[in-house]
Amino acid sequence: MLTLYKRNQSKILLLLAAFLLATSLSLMLGQVEIPLAGTVAVLGYQLYLPGFGADDFTLEQQSILWQIRMPRTLIGIMAGAALAVSGAVMQGIFGNYLADPGIIGVSGGAAAGAVIAIASGIGFLNLFYMPLFAFIGAVCAAGITVSLVMRQGKIPVMPLLLAGVAVSIISGAFTAGILTYINEQKVQQYLFWMIGSLDFRRWEHVYIAFWPISLGIALLILLSRHLNILVLGETEARAVGLAIVPYRLLLLLIASLIAATAVCVSGNIGFVGLVIPHISRLLVGPDHRLLLPYSALTGGTFLLLCDTLGRILLCPLEIRVGIMTAVVGVPYFLYLLRTMHRSS
């Protein structure tokens, strides 16, 4: 393991530098620019570090940085990391580099749960209700997908993919049906969430997402050796005594949970789970012991850069991060399809 990290030490250090740069830009840039010295002073003061006092920054800088940009940045890091790691795990399980977290109905189920909360009015009662309904919808969709194809303790990959497509279509039809009967204000709220965005995130959203995503990613990294064995195929996995179905179910469950958590706090942000694992795999190779943590850092960095670019590109107008990731992701997705078609 140490040899693996030492061999890619330069790439890891470069990624860490890019991550710190993306985080700094996310905190500093926007409609009100905060200089680096003011940013460091606010963070040092809020974290009770010695040497930082209230005289080093203005109240406006403190309010903007700590109450608005800091939660937004943390949600961007966690959502990007969760979607990227979930995508890497599902690509490994399915043996298909075009797989992403939405392939087993997670995104469609989350959208259905969110529209139920909005249509019933529950989403207006408390900040936590709509993310909760989105999370329940995502987990239920993933559970239905797996239960449809599981027979005699086995989960065939191709039927699982087809079942995921079917569940996503049904969820989409259900969502569209509800949208036709609710008023315009509720439709706008749903569309605002569906596009995917990091603005108006609060510390409450950070509290919702932190433990499920951080623990889920940590567990997936601990299970990365088992995922490496599963990628080799069922024959090889049985030869080394690995219980295929329990581990495949466990990996799918954890990957679905962290993706569902990311979707419920940031909306439906596409292409991160598809593009980032593939880029990370090209840089550090297919070994999931390094691929998963590298994907997590790359996903968080990518989402922060897209969000920051969307904020400053047409300032004071803002381009939602879900649009920015699609603008970057779609061309790469088409390139990936073309490359795979040529190689086949």
C-alpha positions as CSV (number, residue, x, y, z in Angstrom):
1,M,0.0,0.0,0.0
2,L,2.8,2.4,0.9
3,T,4.6,1.5,-2.3
4,L,1.4,2.3,-4.3
5,Y,1.2,5.8,-2.7
6,K,5.0,6.5,-3.1
7,R,4.8,5.6,-6.8
8,N,2.1,8.2,-7.3
9,Q,3.4,10.8,-4.8
10,S,3.9,13.6,-7.3
11,K,0.4,13.2,-8.6
12,I,-1.1,13.1,-5.1
13,L,0.8,16.3,-4.1
14,L,-0.3,18.0,-7.3
15,L,-3.9,17.1,-6.6
16,L,-3.7,18.4,-3.0
17,A,-2.3,21.7,-4.3
18,A,-5.2,21.9,-6.8
19,F,-7.7,21.1,-4.0
20,L,-6.3,23.8,-1.7
21,L,-6.4,26.3,-4.6
22,A,-10.0,25.4,-5.5
23,T,-11.1,25.8,-1.9
24,S,-9.3,29.1,-1.5
25,L,-10.9,30.5,-4.7
26,S,-14.4,29.2,-3.6
27,L,-14.0,31.2,-0.4
28,M,-12.5,34.3,-1.9
29,L,-14.4,34.9,-5.1
30,G,-18.0,36.0,-5.7
31,Q,-20.1,39.2,-5.9
32,V,-18.0,40.4,-3.0
33,E,-14.3,39.5,-3.3
34,I,-12.5,38.8,0.0
35,P,-8.7,39.1,-0.1
36,L,-6.6,36.1,1.0
37,A,-5.5,37.8,4.2
38,G,-9.1,38.5,5.2
39,T,-10.1,34.9,4.4
40,V,-7.3,33.5,6.5
41,A,-8.1,35.9,9.3
42,V,-11.8,35.0,9.4
43,L,-11.0,31.3,9.4
44,G,-8.4,31.6,12.1
45,Y,-10.7,33.6,14.3
46,Q,-13.7,31.3,13.8
47,L,-11.5,28.2,14.5
48,Y,-10.1,29.9,17.7
49,L,-6.5,29.8,16.4
50,P,-4.0,31.9,18.3
51,G,-2.8,35.1,16.7
52,F,-6.1,36.1,15.0
53,G,-8.4,38.8,16.3
54,A,-11.6,40.6,15.3
55,D,-9.6,43.6,14.1
56,D,-8.1,41.7,11.2
57,F,-11.4,41.6,9.1
58,T,-14.7,43.4,8.8
59,L,-18.1,42.1,10.0
60,E,-19.2,41.9,6.4
61,Q,-16.3,39.7,5.4
62,Q,-17.0,37.5,8.5
63,S,-20.7,37.1,7.7
64,I,-20.2,36.4,4.0
65,L,-17.3,34.0,4.5
66,W,-18.5,32.0,7.5
67,Q,-22.3,32.0,7.0
68,I,-22.6,31.8,3.2
69,R,-19.4,30.6,1.5
70,M,-18.1,28.2,4.0
71,P,-21.2,25.9,4.1
72,R,-21.4,26.2,0.3
73,T,-17.7,25.2,-0.1
74,L,-18.0,22.2,2.4
75,I,-21.2,20.9,0.6
76,G,-19.3,21.2,-2.7
77,I,-16.4,19.2,-1.4
78,M,-18.6,16.5,0.2
79,A,-21.1,16.2,-2.8
80,G,-18.3,16.1,-5.3
81,A,-16.3,13.5,-3.3
82,A,-19.5,11.3,-2.7
83,L,-20.6,11.3,-6.4
84,A,-17.1,10.6,-7.7
85,V,-16.4,7.7,-5.2
86,S,-19.9,6.3,-5.8
87,G,-19.3,6.4,-9.5
88,A,-15.9,4.7,-9.2
89,V,-17.4,1.9,-7.1
90,M,-20.3,1.3,-9.5
91,Q,-18.0,1.3,-12.5
92,G,-15.9,-1.3,-10.8
93,I,-18.8,-3.5,-9.8
94,F,-20.5,-3.4,-13.2
95,G,-17.3,-3.5,-15.2
96,N,-18.5,-0.6,-17.2
97,Y,-16.8,2.8,-17.3
98,L,-20.0,4.5,-18.4
99,A,-21.8,3.6,-15.2
100,D,-22.6,6.4,-12.6
101,P,-24.6,6.7,-9.4
102,G,-27.9,7.2,-11.3
103,I,-27.6,3.9,-13.1
104,I,-29.6,2.0,-10.4
105,G,-32.2,4.7,-10.0
106,V,-30.7,6.8,-7.2
107,S,-31.2,10.1,-9.0
108,G,-34.7,9.3,-10.2
109,G,-35.7,8.1,-6.7
110,A,-34.3,11.2,-5.1
111,A,-36.2,13.4,-7.6
112,A,-39.4,11.5,-6.8
113,G,-39.0,11.9,-3.1
114,A,-38.2,15.6,-3.4
115,V,-41.3,16.3,-5.6
116,I,-43.5,14.5,-3.0
117,A,-42.2,16.8,-0.3
118,I,-42.7,19.9,-2.4
119,A,-46.2,18.9,-3.6
120,S,-47.5,18.0,-0.2
121,G,-46.2,21.2,1.3
122,I,-44.0,19.4,3.8
123,G,-40.8,20.8,2.2
124,F,-41.9,24.3,3.3
125,L,-42.3,23.4,6.9
126,N,-38.7,22.6,7.7
127,L,-35.3,22.8,6.0
128,F,-34.6,19.1,6.7
129,Y,-37.8,17.6,5.2
130,M,-37.1,17.8,1.5
131,P,-33.5,16.4,1.8
132,L,-35.0,13.6,4.0
133,F,-37.7,12.7,1.4
134,A,-35.1,12.8,-1.4
135,F,-32.8,10.5,0.6
136,I,-35.7,8.0,1.3
137,G,-36.7,8.1,-2.4
138,A,-33.1,7.4,-3.5
139,V,-32.7,4.5,-1.1
140,C,-36.1,3.0,-2.0
141,A,-35.3,3.2,-5.7
142,A,-31.9,1.5,-5.3
143,G,-33.5,-1.2,-3.1
144,I,-36.3,-1.9,-5.6
145,T,-33.7,-2.2,-8.4
146,V,-31.7,-4.8,-6.5
147,S,-34.7,-6.7,-5.4
148,L,-36.1,-7.0,-8.9
149,V,-33.0,-8.9,-10.2
150,M,-31.7,-10.8,-7.1
151,R,-32.4,-14.5,-7.5
152,Q,-31.1,-17.3,-5.3
153,G,-28.6,-14.9,-3.7
154,K,-27.1,-13.8,-7.1
155,I,-27.2,-10.4,-8.7
156,P,-26.5,-10.5,-12.4
157,V,-25.0,-7.3,-13.6
158,M,-26.7,-6.8,-17.0
159,P,-30.3,-7.3,-15.6
160,L,-29.4,-5.0,-12.7
161,L,-28.5,-2.2,-15.2
162,L,-31.7,-2.8,-17.2
163,A,-33.8,-2.8,-14.0
164,G,-32.1,0.5,-13.0
165,V,-33.1,2.1,-16.3
166,A,-36.7,0.9,-15.8
167,V,-36.9,2.2,-12.2
168,S,-35.5,5.5,-13.4
169,I,-38.1,5.8,-16.1
170,I,-40.9,4.9,-13.7
171,S,-39.6,7.5,-11.2
172,G,-39.4,10.1,-13.9
173,A,-43.0,9.4,-15.1
174,F,-44.2,9.6,-11.5
175,T,-42.4,12.9,-10.9
176,A,-43.7,14.4,-14.2
177,G,-47.2,13.3,-13.3
178,I,-47.1,15.1,-9.9
179,L,-45.5,18.3,-11.5
180,T,-48.5,18.6,-13.9
181,Y,-50.9,19.1,-10.9
182,I,-49.0,21.4,-8.6
183,N,-48.8,25.2,-8.8
184,E,-46.2,27.3,-10.5
185,Q,-44.3,28.2,-7.3
186,K,-43.8,24.6,-6.3
187,V,-42.7,23.7,-9.8
188,Q,-40.1,26.4,-9.7
189,Q,-38.8,25.1,-6.3
190,Y,-38.5,21.6,-7.8
191,L,-36.7,22.8,-10.9
192,F,-34.3,24.9,-8.8
193,W,-33.4,21.8,-6.8
194,M,-33.4,19.5,-9.9
195,I,-30.8,21.6,-11.8
196,G,-28.3,21.1,-9.0
197,S,-26.9,24.0,-7.0
198,L,-24.7,24.9,-4.0
199,D,-26.1,28.3,-3.3
200,F,-28.3,28.9,-0.3
201,R,-26.6,26.1,1.5
202,R,-26.5,26.4,5.3
203,W,-24.6,24.8,8.1
204,E,-27.7,22.6,8.6
205,H,-27.0,21.0,5.2
206,V,-23.4,20.4,6.2
207,Y,-24.6,18.6,9.4
208,I,-27.0,16.5,7.3
209,A,-24.3,15.4,4.8
210,F,-21.1,15.1,6.9
211,W,-21.4,11.9,8.8
212,P,-23.1,9.7,6.1
213,I,-20.7,10.8,3.4
214,S,-17.5,10.8,5.4
215,L,-18.2,7.4,7.0
216,G,-19.4,6.0,3.7
217,I,-16.3,7.0,1.8
218,A,-14.1,5.7,4.7
219,L,-15.8,2.3,4.6
220,L,-15.6,2.1,0.8
221,I,-11.8,2.8,1.0
222,L,-11.5,0.1,3.6
223,L,-13.3,-2.3,1.3
224,S,-11.3,-1.3,-1.8
225,R,-9.2,-4.5,-1.7
226,H,-12.4,-6.6,-2.0
227,L,-13.6,-4.4,-4.8
228,N,-10.3,-5.1,-6.7
229,I,-11.0,-8.8,-6.4
230,L,-14.7,-8.4,-7.6
231,V,-13.4,-6.5,-10.7
232,L,-11.4,-9.5,-11.7
233,G,-14.6,-11.6,-12.2
234,E,-16.7,-14.1,-10.3
235,T,-14.4,-17.1,-11.0
236,E,-11.3,-15.3,-9.6
237,A,-13.3,-14.0,-6.6
238,R,-14.5,-17.5,-5.7
239,A,-11.0,-18.9,-6.1
240,V,-9.7,-16.6,-3.3
241,G,-12.7,-17.4,-1.2
242,L,-14.5,-14.0,-1.4
243,A,-18.3,-14.0,-0.7
244,I,-19.3,-12.3,-3.9
245,V,-23.0,-11.4,-3.3
246,P,-22.6,-10.1,0.3
247,Y,-19.7,-7.8,-0.7
248,R,-21.4,-6.7,-3.9
249,L,-24.5,-5.8,-2.0
250,L,-22.6,-4.0,0.7
251,L,-20.6,-2.0,-1.8
252,L,-23.8,-1.1,-3.7
253,L,-25.6,-0.1,-0.5
254,I,-22.8,2.2,0.7
255,A,-22.3,3.7,-2.7
256,S,-26.0,4.4,-3.1
257,L,-26.2,5.9,0.4
258,I,-23.5,8.4,-0.1
259,A,-24.8,9.3,-3.6
260,A,-28.3,9.7,-2.2
261,T,-26.9,12.0,0.6
262,A,-25.1,14.1,-2.0
263,V,-28.2,14.4,-4.2
264,C,-30.4,15.4,-1.3
265,V,-28.3,18.3,-0.2
266,S,-27.1,19.6,-3.5
267,G,-29.7,18.6,-6.0
268,N,-29.2,16.4,-9.1
269,I,-25.7,17.3,-10.2
270,G,-24.8,15.1,-13.2
271,F,-21.6,13.8,-14.8
272,V,-19.4,14.1,-11.7
273,G,-19.9,10.4,-11.0
274,L,-19.2,9.5,-14.6
275,V,-16.3,11.8,-15.6
276,I,-14.2,12.1,-12.5
277,P,-13.6,8.3,-11.9
278,H,-12.5,7.9,-15.5
279,I,-10.1,10.8,-15.3
280,S,-8.7,9.5,-12.0
281,R,-8.3,6.0,-13.4
282,L,-6.2,7.4,-16.3
283,L,-4.0,9.3,-13.9
284,V,-3.4,6.7,-11.1
285,G,-4.5,3.4,-12.6
286,P,-7.4,1.0,-11.8
287,D,-6.3,0.0,-8.2
288,H,-9.2,1.1,-6.1
289,R,-7.0,1.4,-3.0
290,L,-5.7,4.6,-4.6
291,L,-8.5,5.3,-7.1
292,L,-11.2,5.9,-4.5
293,P,-9.4,8.5,-2.3
294,Y,-8.0,10.1,-5.5
295,S,-11.5,10.3,-7.0
296,A,-12.8,11.8,-3.8
297,L,-10.3,14.7,-3.9
298,T,-10.7,15.1,-7.6
299,G,-14.5,15.2,-7.4
300,G,-14.4,17.8,-4.6
301,T,-11.9,19.9,-6.5
302,F,-13.8,19.7,-9.8
303,L,-17.2,20.6,-8.3
304,L,-15.7,23.6,-6.4
305,L,-14.0,24.9,-9.6
306,C,-17.3,24.5,-11.6
307,D,-19.2,26.3,-8.9
308,T,-16.7,29.2,-8.6
309,L,-16.6,29.6,-12.4
310,G,-20.4,29.7,-12.5
311,R,-20.3,32.5,-9.9
312,I,-17.8,34.8,-11.6
313,L,-18.4,34.1,-15.3
314,L,-21.5,36.3,-15.6
315,C,-21.3,38.1,-12.2
316,P,-23.6,39.3,-10.7
317,L,-25.7,36.6,-12.4
318,E,-24.9,33.0,-11.4
319,I,-24.8,29.9,-13.5
320,R,-25.9,26.8,-11.4
321,V,-23.2,24.3,-10.8
322,G,-25.3,21.5,-12.3
323,I,-25.2,23.4,-15.6
324,M,-21.5,23.9,-15.4
325,T,-20.8,20.2,-14.8
326,A,-23.0,19.3,-17.7
327,V,-21.1,21.8,-20.0
328,V,-17.8,20.2,-19.1
329,G,-19.1,16.6,-18.8
330,V,-21.2,16.2,-22.0
331,P,-18.3,16.7,-24.4
332,Y,-16.1,14.4,-22.4
333,F,-18.9,11.8,-22.3
334,L,-19.2,11.9,-26.1
335,Y,-15.5,11.6,-26.5
336,L,-15.5,8.6,-24.1
337,L,-18.3,6.9,-26.2
338,R,-16.4,7.5,-29.4
339,T,-13.2,6.1,-27.9
340,M,-14.9,3.0,-26.6
341,H,-16.6,2.5,-30.0
342,R,-13.2,2.7,-31.8
343,S,-11.6,0.3,-29.4
344,S,-14.4,-2.2,-29.8
